[in-house]
Amino acid sequence: MLRLIKKAIPSPVKDKIKYEIKLLRQLDRRSLIIWMNKISGKKLPTRVRIDASSLCQLNCRGCFMRKLNYGNRGKGYLKFDDFAKFTKKNAFVKEIELSNQGEIFLNPDLLEIIKYSHSKKINLSAYNGVNFNTVSDEVLEALVKYQFHGITVAIDGASQEIYSWYRRNGDFNKVIDNVKKLNEYKEKYNSSHPLVYWQYVVLESNQTESEIREAKKMAKELNCEISFIKDLEGFIPDDIEMIERETKLCYENKELRQSLSDKRVLACIQLWKVPQINYDGRLFGCCFNLDKDFGLNIFELGLEKSLNSKIIKNTKKMLTGGKICEESPCKDCWLYKKIANENNFITKKEIKERIDVYI
């Protein structure tokens, strides 16, 4: 009977089946589970954000964590044992963003986490940002050797004097030296990773044309792509025309960082695409939330069970224009209140199409 079925299948179809089977055999366990979830219609995020550390050695002027005395996040760091258990229980997770409200390089378990992730084919990144002031040579080498995907380094200036105005307690020269060391390891291992982005927040202290041009020159020399962003507290430069020309930013609507639509998507869709988890396992939903968690601990309940909980389902309905979920921390968020007032809720199309939801 099987032979008759095989004969009845056209050759082009047979070739396609063979090709797909070959591809499936090449997949690692995580990729195979992700593929199986996809064809079965199981909607689980393959990417998450876990705050590797809320600790920080700097005292930046605009840091909400320091201003709010760490909010409800608390002081601490992600333990290796918790990380390992999480990745074993949630084998559908392939990518993990480690940076959020603190400095990941102050986590004493980071080296072990990097090595373990590489062995389990999990991609790590720190695109939300690091200050790069304190990092050992061993960890710098591990970032390259174990293919850490990329980092965003906060460098708001091209000199110690300008840089330290905002990044108080920071050492500009140490940061630059660490980027140079990282480049040396990349050359040693002939690797393009980690990708390095230079983040420059346009502020009162660094808005001169000479400072911006010097930063762009240094970034090029360090093989970094420089990214200019607006001040979260709403600073408007003295010479907007020059700033827009040199940075490609737009101050027409004087929004904080992006337009409201972009900011809304970047924050709220994280609950669907890359849910934010605290270093101790508590689910916060997005990287903006500092006030209240969802009352769910991912390390204890597991990610799938937590995301299928009543409070998460009701919050998602609320963010897409449904009834307000009184228990949800999103209810009191300034961003939710604004989109609700403007009837500018998240759409199904945005949830389906949006991928790059890193801040």
Residue, then its C-alpha position, 0 to 999 in steps of 0.5 A: m500500500l505504501r509503495l502504491i502511495k509513493k508511486a502516486i506522488p508526482s516527482p516534483v512533490k517527492d523532491k520537495i518533501k525530501y528537501e523539507i525532511k533534509l532541512l528538518r534533520q538539520l534543525d537543532r532541538r530548539s528550532l525543531i520545537i519552534w517549527m512544530n509550534k508554528i505548524s500546530g498553531k501554538k503561539l509562543p514567543t521565541r524571544v524573551r527579555i530577562d533582566a540580567s542585572s538591575l545593579c548599576q555603578l553609574n548615577c545617570r541624570g535621567c535614570f528612572m530606576r535610580k530616581l525611583n529607588y529601583g521601583n518594584r524591580g528591586k536590586g539583584y541579578l539573574k542567577f545561572d541556575d535560574f537561567a539554566k532551568f528557564t531555558k530547559k523548561n522553555a525549549f521554544v525560546k531561541e533568543i534572549e535580550l539581557s539588558n534592561q534597567g541595570e548593567i549586565f556586566l555587574n552580574p557575577d554569573l554572566l560568563e557562565i550564562i554566556k557559555y551555557s547559552h552558546s552550548k544550547k544554541i541560544n542567541l544572547s544580546a544586550y541591545n537595550g544598552v550597557n554602559f561598558n565601564t566595568v567588564s573583565d577581559e575574560v568576559l570580553e573574550a567570551l562575548v566574541k568566542y561564544q558569539f554574543h549577538g550584539i550590544t548597544v553601548a551608551i556613550d553620550g559624548a566624545s570626551q570625559e568632560i561631556y560624557s560624564w555630565y550625564r553618565r555620572n560616575g562613568d569613565f569615558n576612557k575605560v569605555i573606549d578601551n573596552v570597545k578597543k579590546l573587544n575589537e581585538y578579540k573579534e580580530k583574533y577570532n575572525s568574528s563579526h560578533p558581537l555587533v557594537y552600536w554606539q548610542y548617543v542621547v542628544l542632551e544639553s551637554n553634547q548638542t554642539e556640532s563639533e562634539i557630534r562630529e567627533a563622536k561620529k568620527m570615533a565611532k567609525e574608527l571603532n567600527c561601531e554604528i552610531s545611533f542618535i536618540k532623543d532625550l526621554e525627558g524631552f530636551i529640545p536642542d538649540d540648533i534643531e536644523m544642525i542636529e537634524r542634519e547631523t543625526k537624522l533625527c526629527y524634532e518636528n512633533k517634539e515627541l520623546r524618542q519616536s512617534l507615539s505610534d512607534k513607542r506604543v508598538l515598541a513597548c506594548i507589543q513586547l507582551w506578545k513578542v518579547p515579554q519582559i522578565n525580571y532577574d528574579g523571574r517576575l513577569f513585568g510585560c515590557c521594559f518600561n514597567l517599573d511599578k508593578d508585576f503581573g503576579l506571575n513568576i516565570f521561573e516557578l510557573g513556566l512561560e507558557k502557563s504564565l502567558n496563558s493565564k487569565i490576567i495576561k489574556n485580559t491585558k492583551k484584550m485591553l491593549t487591543g481596545g477591549k475591557i479594562c483589566e483592573e488587576s493588570p499593571c498596564k491599566d495605570c501606565w501613562l502610555y496605555k492611558k494616552i493610547a486609550n484616550e486617543n483610541n489608538f490601540i494595538t492592532k492585530k496587524e501590528i502584532k503579526e508584522r512587528i518583529d524588531v521590538y527592542i528599545 
